[in-house]
Amino acid sequence: MDVYKRPYNRNNPVICMDETPKQLIGKNKVPIPQGPGYPAKHDYEYKRNGVCNIFMVSEPLCGKRYTKVTEYKKKGDWAYL
C-alpha cells in the first residue's frame, strides 16, 4: 500500500491492471402485474447471452482509467493494453 502513498511522478507512474469475466444475461419473462398496492412478481429465469471479459488499466495517482471489453480472454488482449 506504500506505493499508492508516493507523490505523483509523471516519469514513473503507478499503473494497475486487472481483468474480470462477466456473464451476459437477458430477461426471459415479463413481470406478472398484481392488484393495487402489491408489487409485480418477477421470475428469476434468465436467458444466457454469452460471456465477455473486461480489462481495466488505471493510473490512480493521476485519476485516469482505461477499459476494454473483449469477447474472449487472450494474451494479445493484455498486450494491447
C-alpha positions in Angstrom: 0.0 0.0 0.0 3.0 2.3 0.4 3.2 2.6 -3.4 -0.1 4.5 -3.5 1.2 7.0 -0.9 4.0 8.1 -3.2 3.7 11.5 -4.7 2.7 11.6 -8.4 5.7 11.3 -10.8 4.9 11.7 -14.5 8.2 9.9 -15.5 7.5 6.9 -13.2 3.7 6.4 -13.0 1.9 3.9 -10.8 0.0 1.6 -13.2 -2.6 -1.0 -12.0 -4.1 -3.7 -14.4 -7.0 -6.1 -13.8 -9.5 -8.1 -15.7 -12.8 -9.9 -14.9 -15.1 -12.2 -16.9 -18.8 -11.3 -16.9 -21.8 -13.4 -17.9 -24.2 -11.6 -20.2 -27.8 -12.3 -19.3 -31.2 -11.2 -20.5 -34.7 -11.4 -19.2 -36.9 -14.3 -20.3 -40.3 -13.4 -19.0 -42.4 -10.3 -18.4 -43.2 -9.4 -14.8 -46.7 -10.6 -13.6 -48.8 -7.5 -12.7 -50.6 -7.6 -9.3 -53.5 -5.7 -7.8 -53.4 -2.2 -6.4 -51.0 -1.9 -3.5 -49.0 -5.0 -4.4 -45.7 -5.2 -6.2 -45.3 -7.0 -9.5 -43.9 -10.6 -9.3 -40.7 -11.3 -11.2 -39.5 -14.7 -12.3 -35.8 -15.4 -11.8 -35.4 -17.3 -15.0 -33.0 -15.7 -17.5 -31.5 -16.2 -20.9 -27.8 -16.6 -21.2 -26.3 -14.4 -23.9 -22.7 -15.5 -23.6 -19.7 -14.0 -21.7 -17.3 -11.2 -22.1 -14.1 -10.1 -20.5 -13.4 -6.6 -19.1 -9.8 -5.3 -18.9 -9.0 -2.2 -16.9 -5.8 -0.2 -16.6 -5.7 2.6 -14.1 -3.3 5.3 -13.0 -4.7 6.0 -9.5 -2.4 8.9 -8.6 -3.4 10.7 -11.8 -7.1 9.8 -11.7 -7.1 8.1 -15.2 -8.7 4.8 -16.1 -8.9 2.9 -19.4 -11.2 -0.1 -20.0 -11.6 -2.5 -22.9 -14.3 -5.2 -23.3 -13.4 -8.2 -25.4 -15.3 -11.3 -26.4 -12.5 -13.7 -25.3 -9.7 -13.6 -22.8 -6.4 -13.9 -24.8 -2.8 -13.0 -24.2 -2.9 -10.5 -27.0 -5.7 -8.5 -25.3 -3.4 -8.0 -22.2 -0.6 -7.0 -24.5 -2.8 -4.5 -26.3 -3.5 -2.6 -23.1 
